[in-house]
Every structure is written in C-alpha cells, then in structure tokens.
Amino acid sequence: MGAEEKRKECHSGSLTGDALEAEDVLANAEEWSPVETKLVVWSFAIAVIALIVGLIVVPTSVLH
C-alpha cells in the first residue's frame, strides 16, 4: 500500500500518525464564534488577576 493510499484511508475521521497534518485535522472544524473568543480572553484575564493577587497575598501572609 503506497503513501497516497494510506493518506486517502486516513480521511475517515480518525487521527493516525499519517494524518497529523493541519489541513487534515482542521478540515471539518466548526467555525470559531466571537463569543468563544471573548470567553477565552476573559478567562485569561481573570487567571492573570488571580495570579497577581495570589503573589501579593501569599508572601504577606507568610511574613506576618
């Protein structure tokens, strides 16, 4: 079985070692909506704020 035949068989929706190319993986991906972008951005913002607050609170609570 040639490489081209294996590649054609890999288009069945399963990921194998031969089908790990970006266009194969993203071929049937659903559209990314703006709401999802806002959710990701706000999640990162909240995580950064929590990290900063934690870095301020933990050393001060240990030193007292």
C-alpha positions as CSV (number, residue, x, y, z in Angstrom):
1,M,0.0,0.0,0.0
2,G,1.5,3.3,-1.1
3,A,1.7,6.5,1.0
4,E,-1.0,8.1,-1.1
5,E,-3.4,5.2,-0.5
6,K,-2.7,5.4,3.3
7,R,-3.4,9.1,3.2
8,K,-6.8,8.6,1.5
9,E,-7.7,6.0,4.1
10,C,-6.9,8.4,6.9
11,H,-9.7,10.8,5.8
12,S,-12.2,8.6,7.6
13,G,-12.2,11.0,10.6
14,S,-9.7,9.2,12.8
15,L,-6.3,10.6,13.6
16,T,-3.3,8.3,12.9
17,G,0.4,9.0,12.6
18,D,0.0,9.5,8.9
19,A,-2.8,12.1,9.1
20,L,-1.4,14.6,11.6
21,E,-1.3,17.5,9.1
22,A,-3.1,20.8,9.8
23,E,-5.4,20.7,6.8
24,D,-6.5,17.1,7.6
25,V,-7.2,17.9,11.3
26,L,-8.9,21.2,10.6
27,A,-10.9,20.0,7.5
28,N,-14.2,19.6,9.3
29,A,-13.7,22.0,12.2
30,E,-16.6,24.2,13.2
31,E,-16.5,28.0,13.0
32,W,-15.0,29.9,15.9
33,S,-17.5,32.4,17.2
34,P,-16.7,35.8,18.7
35,V,-18.4,34.8,22.0
36,E,-15.9,32.0,22.3
37,T,-13.0,34.5,21.8
38,K,-14.4,36.7,24.5
39,L,-14.7,33.8,26.8
40,V,-11.1,32.7,26.3
41,V,-9.8,36.3,26.7
42,W,-11.8,36.9,29.9
43,S,-10.6,33.6,31.3
44,F,-7.0,34.5,30.7
45,A,-7.6,38.0,32.2
46,I,-9.2,36.5,35.4
47,A,-6.4,34.0,35.7
48,V,-3.7,36.7,35.5
49,I,-5.6,38.8,38.1
50,A,-5.9,35.8,40.4
51,L,-2.2,35.1,39.9
52,I,-1.2,38.6,40.8
53,V,-3.5,38.7,43.8
54,G,-2.0,35.4,45.0
55,L,1.5,36.6,44.5
56,I,0.7,39.6,46.7
57,V,-1.4,37.8,49.4
58,V,0.7,34.7,50.0
59,P,4.1,36.4,50.8
60,T,2.5,39.0,53.1
61,S,0.5,36.3,54.9
62,V,3.7,34.2,55.4
63,L,5.7,37.1,56.7
64,H,3.2,38.2,59.4
